[in-house]
Amino acid sequence: MRNLSMAACLLLGACLHLVPSPDHRLLTAKPKLMSADYRGDLDELARLREEALSLAGDPAMGYLAHYWAGFASWRIAINGANHGMSAQDLIANLEKAVTDFEASIRLKDDFADGHAAAAGVHSWLAGFSRNDPAAMRERIEKFHRLLARAMELDPDNPRVLWVQAAPFLFLPPEQGGDVKRAIEIYRRMDEVSKATNADSPLPDWGKPEALMSLAFAHLQQSDLTSANEEAHAALRLQPEWSYVRDVLLPQIEAAQRKQAAR
């Protein structure tokens, strides 16, 4: 009986050892999430969102589980916006994203990525609140507060810089828009971005996004040579990036043809 008990204990220990830990599961999910984002695979992003959320109760990794779940919702909205997703569905996914990002920073207040991501989503949701000035002001205030905290924590974090640059790129000049300033920030983002670490579940995206953003900004300035070079550089880093391949590069090429025809 004692030998049987020992064998059972050994078997149980072996089985427990085979169960992936939360950090290992997030490590496995991270590249899948990034790939689904670049490919614009909304169904896979939704599936991976639920997979990440299943780890949200882990004491050590819960903040990262919420981050990656929020990332999935955020990227569903970003990719969906490029393919005609309805405003109602965009808002629903952005609301899910901001809920998870804010849950992430409640669990880990010094997590700069969580603050920056939440700021970015609030700024987008503010644009959907134009008919409700009070709600719009609240979103904008949250954007500024969260971004300020992110910059205080990690000012050279590429993902923080990406969110910092967005208002300069997308707002009109009378509201603070400044494409040249956006380009300066994206160049800094490109400089400080590092290669993705396959051994870490932490977010480390940024280099391809910096190049894509530079290409988009230079397209707005009609600097088509720079835009073309940067878009191709982004695509070399992420050959499966559907937005750059199927949307941004064709826009640049169309602008080049129009410019050549003048």
PLY file of the C-alpha trace (Angstrom):
ply
format ascii 1.0
element vertex 262
property float x
property float y
property float z
element edge 261
property int vertex1
property int vertex2
end_header
0.00 0.00 0.00
2.84 2.30 0.87
4.51 1.57 -2.48
1.25 2.27 -4.28
0.91 5.57 -2.44
4.46 6.54 -3.40
3.81 5.63 -7.04
0.64 7.72 -7.01
2.56 10.67 -5.59
5.23 10.34 -8.26
2.59 10.16 -10.98
0.79 13.20 -9.60
4.04 15.13 -9.42
4.86 14.24 -13.01
1.41 15.35 -14.17
1.67 18.64 -12.30
5.07 19.21 -13.83
3.53 18.82 -17.29
0.89 21.52 -16.67
2.28 24.75 -18.21
2.74 27.59 -15.74
0.91 30.89 -16.35
4.12 32.64 -17.41
4.86 29.86 -19.90
1.33 30.04 -21.28
1.63 33.80 -21.75
5.05 33.31 -23.31
3.42 30.96 -25.80
0.44 33.24 -26.40
2.51 36.40 -27.00
3.91 35.52 -30.47
0.52 34.12 -31.49
-1.14 37.40 -30.53
1.46 39.41 -32.40
1.13 37.22 -35.49
-2.68 37.40 -35.43
-2.44 41.18 -35.17
-0.08 41.50 -38.13
-2.19 39.10 -40.20
-5.41 40.88 -39.23
-6.93 37.61 -37.99
-9.81 38.89 -35.85
-11.12 35.43 -34.94
-7.72 34.32 -33.68
-7.32 37.54 -31.71
-10.70 36.94 -30.07
-9.75 33.35 -29.20
-6.41 34.40 -27.76
-8.11 37.15 -25.76
-10.11 34.52 -23.90
-7.00 32.36 -23.46
-5.16 35.26 -21.84
-8.13 36.13 -19.65
-8.18 32.60 -18.25
-4.88 33.49 -16.51
-6.10 36.78 -15.04
-6.48 35.31 -11.55
-2.82 34.37 -11.24
-1.22 36.45 -8.44
2.06 37.02 -10.27
1.01 37.10 -13.92
-2.54 38.43 -13.75
-1.51 41.96 -14.75
0.13 40.60 -17.92
-2.85 38.38 -18.67
-5.09 41.46 -18.57
-2.60 43.39 -20.71
-2.54 40.78 -23.47
-6.32 40.37 -23.35
-6.61 44.15 -23.73
-4.06 44.08 -26.52
-6.18 41.53 -28.40
-9.30 43.71 -28.13
-7.33 46.83 -29.11
-5.94 45.09 -32.18
-9.35 43.71 -33.15
-10.49 47.34 -33.26
-7.42 48.62 -35.13
-7.62 45.89 -37.76
-11.37 46.13 -37.88
-11.20 49.87 -38.55
-9.09 49.12 -41.65
-11.76 46.73 -42.93
-15.01 48.61 -42.36
-15.93 47.46 -38.84
-19.03 49.27 -37.59
-18.66 52.05 -35.04
-20.72 50.01 -32.57
-18.34 47.03 -32.81
-15.28 49.27 -32.64
-16.55 50.87 -29.43
-17.42 47.48 -27.92
-13.90 46.15 -28.54
-12.26 49.36 -27.32
-14.35 49.24 -24.13
-13.16 45.66 -23.55
-9.59 46.76 -24.16
-9.65 49.65 -21.73
-11.32 47.51 -19.07
-8.45 45.02 -19.25
-5.70 47.64 -19.44
-7.10 49.39 -16.37
-7.36 46.03 -14.56
-3.69 45.48 -15.45
-2.51 48.73 -13.87
-4.68 48.19 -10.80
-2.69 45.00 -10.26
0.66 46.64 -11.10
0.66 50.42 -10.87
4.24 50.78 -12.14
3.51 48.97 -15.43
4.17 51.69 -18.01
2.83 49.62 -20.90
-0.54 49.27 -19.22
-0.85 52.99 -18.59
0.15 53.87 -22.16
-2.20 51.34 -23.74
-5.13 52.52 -21.62
-4.32 56.11 -22.57
-4.30 55.23 -26.25
-7.69 53.55 -26.09
-9.26 56.41 -24.11
-8.03 58.87 -26.74
-9.71 56.85 -29.48
-12.94 56.50 -27.50
-12.93 60.27 -27.02
-13.41 60.58 -30.75
-16.63 58.58 -30.49
-17.95 60.94 -27.79
-18.22 64.15 -29.81
-21.96 64.32 -29.17
-21.38 64.12 -25.41
-18.93 66.87 -24.42
-18.75 65.77 -20.78
-17.88 62.19 -21.71
-15.36 63.44 -24.25
-13.64 65.65 -21.66
-13.48 62.72 -19.26
-11.83 60.51 -21.88
-9.32 63.22 -22.77
-8.49 63.82 -19.11
-7.89 60.09 -18.63
-5.69 60.04 -21.71
-3.48 62.85 -20.37
-3.32 61.41 -16.84
-2.48 57.88 -17.95
0.05 58.99 -20.54
1.74 61.29 -18.01
2.09 58.35 -15.62
3.48 56.13 -18.39
6.04 58.78 -19.37
7.01 59.26 -15.75
7.62 55.52 -15.40
9.38 54.81 -18.72
9.76 57.78 -21.08
11.81 55.86 -23.66
9.46 52.88 -23.80
8.62 52.46 -27.53
4.99 51.70 -26.78
4.70 54.81 -24.62
6.24 56.87 -27.42
3.77 55.37 -29.93
0.82 56.60 -27.89
2.49 59.96 -27.21
2.94 60.62 -30.92
-0.60 59.77 -32.03
-2.34 63.08 -31.17
0.37 65.05 -32.99
-0.22 62.91 -36.08
-4.00 62.71 -36.12
-5.28 65.97 -34.60
-5.68 69.08 -36.76
-3.14 71.87 -36.13
-5.69 74.04 -34.34
-6.11 71.25 -31.76
-2.40 70.61 -31.27
-1.64 68.43 -34.28
1.93 68.65 -35.55
3.10 66.00 -38.03
6.74 67.09 -37.74
6.62 66.55 -33.98
5.01 63.14 -34.51
7.84 62.18 -36.85
10.42 63.22 -34.25
8.78 60.95 -31.68
8.48 58.03 -34.10
12.17 58.40 -34.96
13.01 58.23 -31.29
10.76 55.19 -31.00
12.65 53.55 -33.85
16.00 54.32 -32.17
15.12 52.83 -28.79
13.17 49.79 -30.01
14.79 46.43 -29.41
14.30 43.03 -30.95
11.46 40.93 -29.58
12.59 38.70 -26.71
11.15 35.24 -27.24
12.03 34.33 -23.64
9.86 37.05 -22.08
6.07 37.38 -21.88
6.43 41.16 -21.48
5.37 43.43 -24.36
8.32 44.46 -26.53
6.72 45.36 -29.86
7.70 48.68 -31.38
10.29 48.61 -34.18
7.92 47.65 -37.03
5.24 49.95 -35.61
7.68 52.88 -35.58
8.59 52.31 -39.23
4.94 51.90 -40.24
4.02 55.10 -38.40
6.89 57.01 -40.02
5.72 55.79 -43.42
2.14 56.91 -42.72
3.32 60.32 -41.42
5.58 60.90 -44.42
2.69 59.97 -46.71
0.70 62.81 -45.11
3.60 65.14 -45.92
3.85 63.81 -49.51
7.42 62.67 -48.77
6.77 59.54 -50.78
10.38 58.39 -51.06
10.70 58.20 -47.27
7.24 56.69 -46.91
8.02 53.95 -49.42
11.38 53.10 -47.81
9.91 52.96 -44.30
6.91 50.86 -45.32
9.17 48.33 -47.01
11.47 48.31 -43.96
8.47 47.54 -41.74
7.40 44.77 -44.10
10.88 43.23 -44.05
10.58 42.94 -40.28
6.99 41.64 -40.46
6.37 40.15 -43.92
2.85 39.02 -42.93
1.69 42.51 -41.92
-1.52 42.83 -43.89
-2.08 46.54 -43.17
1.32 47.58 -44.52
1.21 45.17 -47.48
-2.44 45.55 -48.49
-3.38 49.07 -47.37
-0.45 51.39 -46.68
1.88 50.43 -49.54
-0.91 50.63 -52.16
-1.77 54.11 -50.82
1.86 55.18 -51.16
2.12 53.69 -54.66
-1.10 55.43 -55.74
0.28 58.74 -54.45
3.53 58.12 -56.34
1.63 57.50 -59.59
-0.43 60.64 -59.07
2.70 62.66 -58.32
4.48 61.30 -61.42
1.49 62.20 -63.62
1.59 65.88 -62.73
0 1
1 2
2 3
3 4
4 5
5 6
6 7
7 8
8 9
9 10
10 11
11 12
12 13
13 14
14 15
15 16
16 17
17 18
18 19
19 20
20 21
21 22
22 23
23 24
24 25
25 26
26 27
27 28
28 29
29 30
30 31
31 32
32 33
33 34
34 35
35 36
36 37
37 38
38 39
39 40
40 41
41 42
42 43
43 44
44 45
45 46
46 47
47 48
48 49
49 50
50 51
51 52
52 53
53 54
54 55
55 56
56 57
57 58
58 59
59 60
60 61
61 62
62 63
63 64
64 65
65 66
66 67
67 68
68 69
69 70
70 71
71 72
72 73
73 74
74 75
75 76
76 77
77 78
78 79
79 80
80 81
81 82
82 83
83 84
84 85
85 86
86 87
87 88
88 89
89 90
90 91
91 92
92 93
93 94
94 95
95 96
96 97
97 98
98 99
99 100
100 101
101 102
102 103
103 104
104 105
105 106
106 107
107 108
108 109
109 110
110 111
111 112
112 113
113 114
114 115
115 116
116 117
117 118
118 119
119 120
120 121
121 122
122 123
123 124
124 125
125 126
126 127
127 128
128 129
129 130
130 131
131 132
132 133
133 134
134 135
135 136
136 137
137 138
138 139
139 140
140 141
141 142
142 143
143 144
144 145
145 146
146 147
147 148
148 149
149 150
150 151
151 152
152 153
153 154
154 155
155 156
156 157
157 158
158 159
159 160
160 161
161 162
162 163
163 164
164 165
165 166
166 167
167 168
168 169
169 170
170 171
171 172
172 173
173 174
174 175
175 176
176 177
177 178
178 179
179 180
180 181
181 182
182 183
183 184
184 185
185 186
186 187
187 188
188 189
189 190
190 191
191 192
192 193
193 194
194 195
195 196
196 197
197 198
198 199
199 200
200 201
201 202
202 203
203 204
204 205
205 206
206 207
207 208
208 209
209 210
210 211
211 212
212 213
213 214
214 215
215 216
216 217
217 218
218 219
219 220
220 221
221 222
222 223
223 224
224 225
225 226
226 227
227 228
228 229
229 230
230 231
231 232
232 233
233 234
234 235
235 236
236 237
237 238
238 239
239 240
240 241
241 242
242 243
243 244
244 245
245 246
246 247
247 248
248 249
249 250
250 251
251 252
252 253
253 254
254 255
255 256
256 257
257 258
258 259
259 260
260 261
